[in-house]
């Protein structure tokens, strides 16, 4: 039964998804329809969770808006997502970053960022 479902949903799974992981700072470009018009709206924040696989895969993005934490869940394979840009890469230590919910201010976006190894070796030379 599982193979049948995989065959049916294989055509709907996006293949050109930018690789990202939990802890990365991302900008999600979503299509918004207002009446007969369509525009692209950008939602940027930190990926705090990634769940599922295949056609059901989704991810949660958290950001601080006017001092209040806001989370939004996006399906990875949604046709309403135009593209996903990775702003910052991180060295995540956990699979879910739900502990960021308790934090405010700068601590709410403090995730250990990945250091660029090529810059370190160039500076040492």
Secondary structure, 3 states (H helix, E strand, C coil): CHHHHHHHHCCCCCCCCCCCCCCCEEEEEEEEEECCEEEEEEEEEEEEEEECCHHHCEEEEEEEECCEEEEEEEECCCCCEEEEEEEECECCCCCCCHHHHHCCHHHHHCCCECCCHHHHHHHHC
